[in-house]
Amino acid sequence: MKTVLLIFFITTVCIPASAQDEASQFRMPPVPERAAAPEGFVPKGWRLMEKAVGDLNGDGRADAAVVAAHDAEGSGPEDVWEEPRLLVITLGEESGGLRLSAASDAVVLCRGCGGVFGDPFESVEIERGTVVVRHYSGSRDRWGFTDRFRLQGGRWTHIGATERYTDTLDPSYYEQRDANLSTGLVIESGEIGEKGRKGYRSYQRTFYEIRAASVERAPTLDGAVSDAEWPGQSVRLSGKENVETGAAAWGGPDDASARLSASWRGGELYLSAEVADDSVTPGDAVRLVSKTGQVVSPVEMKKGTRAGGYAVEARYTLKSLGIDELEARIREMMGYGAPADTLPQERLLRLSVEVVDEDAAPQKIASVLSTSRGGRKYPARVRLVKHAGPPLLEHFDREASRDVLPLTGLGEGRPE
């Protein structure tokens, strides 16, 4: 089994420009507010690496994305190769020229952030209204990252993250993870070993990942879900592809569908579900299921009525969800010894959320909608994150947009 673990140290992100940590050797340079051409947004003492031109906001005018590197990059000591690079996004103005929309020094990897293969930066492009940044590098084990950003609600949002791993000495091996960070849909696939040989395995799994936001105040569990209490990104189960069992009994979104949200604080995870159900029965339920297929019992749960269905709010302890064991395994793998006393900001939990819709008597036939689209053998994920909502450019964190554990490591599980 191949294990790939990549760790990056990313500097603070600024929009459009602000001071970085005082301890940082390099600081975010001032970026011009306006310029006649993309090249005009390259700060003094920096050089243009690549630019892309296209329409980013649908107004028919040419916008641009620019990647720039410091003039000193690669010309001095080896540590200079770790200097951050800039991604600058600009929008075309009606009067001509361009204006600054966003800038970040945390998206484009530094020259020394790759492996033996060299500089990991591959390209910046504008595709279908999104800014696409691609990286590729490594040594024997090669990796590629593709990140997509779109202007949504007046803010640049990280909407897509794709990662792919290959082995130069094993052409048959690959693993890929493609995450839609707006909807929560994740597709993972891979091929291990040579076809026709012993030990060959291939897999593909599709599931939803719920981003549980860190909150300062725990939600009030009263069965009345409000957006103010549940600020995190939601996942919607409303299609036939979400029906795990009992598809013949499912009559469409009005029969059963759900909007799911989660948050966390301290050692507790909170889950909410707004369920559309045309006939609420005692057998209807929302439940959290572990990767072993066990229904996790909440510490507290409240169910309330709402127009066209019902709502559920529940509280779980992270210890009951295996966070202590997960933390210990990660720290042991990385040589850190015993688990830390404080919970890390980013963690993945192998959990599925199931919505059970039981028809009224006498049939009592139940359909089950699930965030896992491959059955309980391959559960979905709940990700503990710091910021609410879809990840924004100003909060960009490469590790936070990737899987916490290697795709092949620590009992992730895939078809035999």
N, C-alpha and C positions, 0 to 999 in steps of 0.2 A: 504494500500500500504506500503510495507516494504522499508525502506531506509537504505542503508549501506554506511557509509563513513569511509574510512581508511586514516590516514595521517601518513606518515613516515618521519623521519628526517634522511637523508642519507649523509654520509661524502663524501669527495672528492675521486675521483677514480684516480688511478695511474697506469701507464704502462711503464716499468714493476715495477718501484719503484721510488717514488720521494717524496719530502717533502709535507706535507699537510699544511693546514691553520695554521698559528702560534697560533691561538686561540683554536685549537683542543686539547683536553686533550690527545688523543691517536694518534700516528703517524704511518704511513705505515712503517712497518719494512723492512729492507733489505732482499730480497729474493735471495738465491743462483742462479747463472747463469746456473750452471750445477750440476747434481747429478746422481748417479748410479741407484737410485730408486725413486719413487714418494715421499717417506717419507723424502728424503734428501732435499726437497724444503720447509719443515716446518721451519720457522725462529726460532732462539734461543729464548726461553721464551714462545714459542707457542706449542700447541699440535695438533696432527692429529685428525680430527673429522671423515673424510670419504674420500675415494679415489675411482676413477673410471679409468679403463684402457680400451683402444680401439684405433682404427685408426681414427685420426681426419683430416688428410690431404691426405689420399688415397695413401700413399707411401708403405703401407704394414707393416710398423713398428708400434710397440706398443707406443701409446702416453698416457698421463695421465692428469686427473684433480684432484686437491687436495683441500679440505676445511679444514682450520685450525682455531683454537680459541686460544686466549691468556690464559696462565696458570692461570692468576688472575681471569678469568671469573667465576662469581658466588661464589667466595671465600671471597669477601669483602663486602663493602656497596652495597646497591641496585643499585646505579648508575653504578657500575662496570658491571652489567648485560647488559648495553647498549654499551659495547665495541664492535667495529666492528670486523667482522670475515673476513678471507681471502679466495678468490678463486684464485688458482694458476693453470694455464694451461701450460702444457709442451709437447714438441714434441720429438719423438725418433730420435736419431742420427744414421747415418750409421755405425759409429765406435762403437756403443753401448752407453748405458746410455741415459739420457734425457737432454734437454736444455730448459731454461725458454722461454716461448712465450708471456705470459701475466699474470698480477696479478691485482686484484681489491679488494678493501675493501668495495664496495658499492652493491655487488650482493647478498651476503648471509646475511640475517637478523640476528640481534643480539638476544641473549638469551631472553632478556626482551622485544622484539618487538612484541611478541604474546599477547594473552589474557589469560584468566583463564586456557585454555587448555594447555598452557605452551610453551616451546621452539618451534618456528615456523619452524626451519630447518627440512626438511624431508629427502632429499637425493640429491646426485649429481651422474649423470650417463652420459655415452657416448652412444648416439643412432644415428645411420646412419650418422656418421661424425659430430655430433653436441654435444656440452656440454649442458646438461639439468639439471637445478637446480629447485628443488621443495620445496615449503613451504606449511604448513597447520597449522592453529591455530584459535584463537578466543575464545569466551565464549559461550553464547547462539547462537549468530550469528557466524557461522564458515566461514572461507574464505581459499581459496587455490590459490597459485600463481605458475605457471610453466613458466620459462624463458629459451629460447633456444639461443645458441650462435654458430656461424659457422665462420670459417676462410674464408674470401672472399676478394680477391684483396690484400692479405697480411695483413689484419686487422681483428680482431675479431669483428663480427657484431651481434647485437641483432636481430635475425631474427623472433622470435616468442614469444608472450606473451599471456598466457591463465590465466584467473581468474574465479573462481567459488565461489558462495555464497550459503550457506544452513542455515537452522534453526533447532536446535536440538529439539525444541518444536513443529515444524511443518514439519514433514518428507516429505510432498508433495512439499514443496517450494524449488526451486533452481533457480539460474540465472548464466549464463555463457557467457563469452566473449572470443573468440579465434581470435587473430589478427596475420596475416602473415605480418610482418613488412618489408619484401622484396618486396612483390607485392602490399601491401596495402589492401588486402582482409580481411574483418572482418565478423565473424559469431557470432551473439548474439542469445541466446535462453533462455527460462525460463518457469516456471510453477508456478502459484500463486493460492493457495487455493486447495480444495479437489475436485476431479472429481465428477460430478453429483450434486455438491452443488452450491448454489447461489454465484455469485461472482468469480467463477473459471475462470481463464484465462491462456492461454498458448500462446507463441509466438516464432517465429524464423524469423530473418531477416538477410539478407546478403547484404553487400554493400562494396564499396571501400573508403578508407580513404586516402586523399591526404595530405602529410606532406609539409606544406609551411614553407620553411626555412627563418630565419632572415638574411637579407642581408645588407651590409654597403652602397651599392649603388643600387638605383632602376634601373631595366632594362630599356633599351631604347625601347619604344613601336613603332616599325617600321614594324611589320609584318614579320620580319626575325628572327626566333628563333635560338639562339645559346646556347650551353651547358655552356659557360662561364657566360652568363647572367642569366641562370636558373640552379643553382647548386643543387637544391633540388631533392629529390627522385621523380621519375615519376611513373605514373599509366597508364597502357595500356588498352584500350578498343578495343578488336579485335576478340572476340568470340561471338557466338550466344547468350550466356547467358547474354551478355552486351546489347542486343537489347531490349529496354523497350517497344516500340510499332513499328508496321509495320514490323514484322519479315518476312512476306511473300515478302516484297519488298527489303529485305537486301540480297545482293548477295555475301557476304563474305568479308574478310579483305580488298581486293582491291577495293570493292565497297564503303566501309566506315569503317574506323577504326581511332584510335587517340592515341597519346601519350600526356598526360596531366602533367603539372608541375605548381607549385605555389611558391610564396615567399611573404614575407611581410617586411615592414619597416615603423616605426612610426605608423601612423593611417591608412595605406593603404595596401590592398591586391592586389597582381599581379597574373594573371593567363595566362598561355600559352597553346596552343593546336597545335600540328602538325598533320594535318588530311590527311589521305590517301583517295582519292576520284577519281574514274575513270571518273567522269563527274560532274564538278563543275557547279552549277546553282545558280541563285540569291537567291533561297530559302534555300541554305545551310547555317548553322549557328552553332555557339558554344555559349551556354548560361548558366548562373548560376541561379539555381532555389532554392528558400527558402523552408523550411519545410511546408509552407502553399500552395506551388505550384505556387508562384508568381515569375516571371522572374525578376531578379535583374538587374537594368540598370547600366552599368558601367559609370564611370566618363569619361573614354577614352577607345577607342578600335581601333586597327589597324588590317587590314586583308591584307595578302600578298600571292602571288603565290609561289608555290614550286613544284618540280618535283613530278608528280603523285598526286597532291592535292593542299592544301592551308594551311596557318598558321594564327593563331589568337593570338594577345596579348592584354590583357585588364587590366584596373586598376579600383579598387573599393575602396570606403572608408569603414573602419571597422564599422563606425557608421551606415552606411546604411545596414550593415549586422547584426546589433543587438548586437554588442560587448558591448556597454554601458549597455544595459539591462541585458545581461548575467553576466557581471561583478558585477552589482548591486545585482542580485539575489544570486550569490555565496557568496558575502561578507555579505549579510544579513543573509543567512543561517548559516554562520560560526561566526556570531556575531561581524563582523568587522565594521558595520555601513556603512557610505557612500562609494561609489566607490573611488578607488585610482586615482590619477591624471595620473599615468603612467600605460601603458599596461603591464600586466603580461607576462612572457615568454611563458607560456603554456596555450592555450585556444582551445576549440573545437567549430566549427561552423557547425550547421546543414544545410548543403548545398549540393546540387547535381550539377554535371556538365553534361550537355546534349549536344550531337553532333547530329544535325539534318541533314539528308541527303535526299534531295528532288530530285526525279528522273526528268529527262527532260520532257518537254511537249510532247505529250498531256496528259500523265497519271498524272504527278505531285503527285505521291504517295511518302510519306515521311516515312523513318524509323528513329527511334531515339535511339541512344546509350546513356547509362547513367551510372554514377558511382553508382547509386542506383539500386539494383537488386530486390527491393520489391515494386516498384512504388513510386510515389511522397509522399504517405502517410507516408513512412518511409525513409526520405532522407538520403543521404550519409553524410560524414563528411569531413571537411577541418580542419586540426590540425595546429595551429601556434606553431612552434618549434624553438629552438635556433640554432641547428646545421643542416647543409645541409646533404642530403643523408640519408641512413638507419642509425639508431642509432648504435653507436659504443660502445664497451665495455668501452673505456676510457671516454665516455660521458654518461655512464649508469646512468639513473635517474628513480627510480621506479615510481614516480608519473607521469613522462612524458610518460611512457609506458602504463599507465592505462587511463581509461576514466576520464575526469576532474570532471564530475558530477556522482553521484550514478546512477546505472542502473535504479532504480525505481524512482528517485527523479526529482523534478522540471519540470514536464511536458515532460518527455522524450518521452512518447507516445508509446503505444503498442496496439495490437488488442483488441477490446472490445468483 
